[in-house]
Amino acid sequence: MDARQLKIDAARVALGHVADGMRLGIGTGSTAEEFVRLLAEKVAGGLDVLGVPTSERTAALCRELGVPLSTLEETPELDLTIDGADEIDPALTLIKGGGGALLREKIVAAASKRMLVIADRSKLVDTLGRFPLPIEVNRFGLRATEIAVAEAAKRLGLSGPLTLRMTGDQPFVTDGGHFILDASFGLIPDTRALSDALHAIPGVVEHGLFIGLTSAAVIAGGDGVETILAAGNQEFDRS
């Protein structure tokens, strides 16, 4: 099966967890966009939901397709967030931020009762780190922040290039007005330690390690779709 069809299959199963009246966080990226398209069909058929998008890109697609939107200022508590991921480990810790929206994605996920991740099976890994870790940083003091990140990683036995994400010949700028460093550290055996070390650096706004936020993951493969529950979750329902 092609990659897009797998994304659609996962998104369709995730849509089954969306109930009438939900306040819904809506993620960013190619998989999340497939979910938005399916959600819009349900909304056109009468489903009553209120979406909070995690990026301007997602907001524009929702408006184009007729999905009603709010903001976290207006709707600060959400029932469910549905989003994609760049990597997923067995504990459902994620690397996110390939689409450049990691800060808003993490804020929305943290404001939700539950987070459901949708992905194809290629995103499952034993240990995170094959995909470069996005780190959102303040523009001010960029070089000093880059050095601090490299030193923090070194203390944890991690090394590798830090690459400023570009759009053409200009730095990529997030919706929040920040830059992104893509950190190719390789495998990350202790995600919590790295998370803590990065958060201790003043110039780091946020990073793409999502730890303890995922309730379940819907994973599509050539042999079907499976739902993986986070440890301690006995079920994933609409309550």
C-alpha positions in Angstrom: 0.0 0.0 0.0 1.2 3.5 -0.7 2.1 5.9 2.2 -0.8 8.2 1.7 -3.3 5.3 1.8 -1.8 4.2 5.1 -2.2 7.7 6.5 -5.9 7.7 5.4 -6.5 4.3 7.0 -5.1 5.5 10.3 -7.0 8.8 10.2 -10.2 7.0 9.5 -9.8 4.8 12.6 -8.9 7.8 14.7 -12.1 9.6 13.5 -14.1 6.8 15.1 -13.0 8.2 18.5 -14.4 11.7 17.7 -17.9 12.2 19.3 -20.5 14.9 18.9 -19.8 18.0 20.9 -16.1 17.4 21.3 -13.5 20.1 21.7 -10.8 18.8 19.4 -7.1 19.6 19.1 -6.1 19.2 15.4 -2.5 18.5 14.5 -0.1 19.5 11.8 1.5 17.5 9.0 0.6 15.3 6.1 -1.1 12.6 8.3 -3.1 15.2 10.3 -4.2 16.7 7.0 -5.7 13.4 5.9 -7.6 13.4 9.2 -8.9 17.0 8.6 -10.3 16.0 5.2 -12.1 13.0 6.7 -13.3 15.1 9.6 -14.7 17.8 7.3 -16.8 15.2 5.5 -18.3 14.2 8.9 -18.9 17.9 9.8 -20.7 18.4 6.5 -22.9 15.5 7.5 -23.8 17.0 10.8 -21.0 16.2 13.3 -20.8 19.0 15.8 -17.2 19.6 16.9 -15.0 22.6 17.7 -11.4 22.4 16.5 -8.3 24.0 17.9 -5.6 23.9 15.2 -1.9 23.5 16.1 -0.6 25.7 13.2 -1.7 28.3 10.7 -1.4 25.7 8.0 -3.9 23.5 9.7 -6.2 26.4 10.4 -6.2 27.4 6.8 -7.1 23.8 5.7 -9.9 23.6 8.3 -11.4 26.9 7.2 -11.2 25.9 3.6 -13.1 22.6 4.3 -15.6 24.1 6.7 -14.4 22.7 10.1 -15.4 25.1 12.9 -12.5 26.5 14.8 -11.7 28.1 18.1 -8.4 29.0 19.9 -6.9 27.9 23.2 -7.7 31.3 24.6 -11.4 30.8 23.9 -11.4 27.0 24.5 -8.5 26.2 26.9 -9.6 22.7 27.8 -9.9 20.1 25.1 -11.3 16.6 25.0 -9.0 15.0 22.5 -6.1 15.9 20.3 -5.4 13.9 17.1 -1.9 14.4 15.5 0.8 12.6 13.7 4.4 11.9 14.7 7.8 11.6 13.1 8.8 8.7 15.4 7.1 6.6 18.1 8.8 4.3 20.6 7.3 1.4 22.6 6.4 3.7 25.5 4.6 6.0 23.0 7.1 8.7 23.5 7.3 10.7 20.3 9.6 12.9 18.2 7.5 15.6 16.6 8.2 18.8 14.8 9.1 17.8 11.3 6.3 20.1 10.1 7.7 23.0 12.2 4.8 23.3 14.7 6.1 21.4 17.7 5.6 24.2 20.3 1.9 24.7 19.5 1.4 21.0 19.1 2.8 20.4 22.6 0.7 23.2 24.1 -2.5 21.8 22.5 -1.6 18.2 23.5 -1.0 19.3 27.1 -4.4 21.1 27.2 -6.2 17.9 26.1 -7.6 15.1 28.3 -6.2 12.6 25.8 -3.9 12.5 22.7 -4.3 10.1 19.9 -1.4 9.7 17.5 -1.9 8.5 13.9 0.9 7.1 11.8 2.0 4.4 9.4 4.1 1.6 10.7 7.4 3.1 9.4 7.2 5.6 12.3 7.6 2.8 15.0 11.1 2.5 16.4 12.7 0.7 19.3 14.7 3.8 20.3 14.0 7.4 19.2 16.6 9.3 17.3 16.8 8.1 13.8 14.7 11.2 12.9 16.6 14.4 13.8 15.2 16.0 16.9 13.6 19.5 16.2 14.5 22.1 18.8 12.7 25.4 18.6 14.9 28.2 19.7 14.8 32.0 20.2 16.4 34.0 17.4 18.3 36.1 19.9 21.6 34.5 20.9 21.2 31.7 18.3 24.9 30.7 18.2 25.2 30.7 22.0 22.1 28.5 22.2 23.5 26.2 19.6 26.7 25.8 21.6 24.8 25.2 24.8 22.7 22.5 23.2 25.7 20.7 21.9 27.4 20.8 25.3 24.3 19.5 27.0 24.1 16.7 24.6 27.7 15.8 25.0 27.3 15.5 28.8 24.7 12.8 28.0 27.0 11.0 25.6 25.2 12.4 22.5 26.8 14.1 19.6 26.0 15.0 16.0 25.4 18.0 13.8 22.9 20.8 14.7 21.4 22.1 11.5 19.5 25.4 11.3 16.3 24.6 9.3 16.1 26.6 6.2 13.4 27.6 3.7 15.3 28.3 0.5 18.1 30.7 1.5 16.3 31.9 4.6 15.9 30.3 8.1 12.6 28.6 8.6 10.4 30.6 11.0 7.8 29.0 13.1 4.3 30.4 13.7 5.6 31.7 17.0 8.5 33.6 15.3 11.3 31.2 16.3 14.0 29.2 14.5 14.4 25.4 14.6 17.6 23.5 15.1 17.4 19.9 13.8 19.7 17.8 16.0 21.1 14.6 14.5 22.2 13.0 17.8 21.4 9.5 16.7 19.7 7.1 19.2 18.5 8.8 22.4 18.5 6.2 25.2 17.3 8.5 27.9 14.7 10.9 26.5 13.8 12.3 29.9 17.4 13.3 30.6 17.7 15.0 27.3 14.4 16.8 27.7 15.4 18.2 31.1 18.8 19.3 29.8 17.3 21.1 26.8 14.6 22.8 29.0 17.4 24.2 31.2 18.9 26.2 28.3 17.4 29.7 28.3 17.4 30.0 24.5 15.5 26.8 23.9 11.8 27.5 23.6 10.7 23.9 23.3 11.8 20.6 21.8 10.2 17.8 19.9 10.3 15.0 22.5 6.7 14.4 23.6 7.0 12.4 26.8 3.9 11.1 28.7 1.4 12.9 26.5 0.2 10.1 24.2 -2.8 8.1 25.3 -2.9 5.8 22.3 -1.5 5.4 18.8 -3.3 4.2 15.7 -0.8 2.5 13.4 -1.5 1.5 9.8 0.4 -1.1 8.0 -0.1 -3.3 4.9 -1.8 -5.9 7.1 -4.3 -3.6 8.7 -4.6 -1.0 11.5 -3.7 -1.6 15.1 -4.3 0.6 18.2 -1.5 0.7 20.8 -2.4 1.9 24.2 -0.1 3.7 26.6 1.0 1.9 29.7 -1.8 2.0 32.3 -4.5 2.6 29.7 -7.0 -0.2 29.6 -9.1 1.3 26.8 -9.4 4.3 24.6 -13.0 5.4 24.3 -15.0 8.5 23.8 -15.5 9.4 27.5 
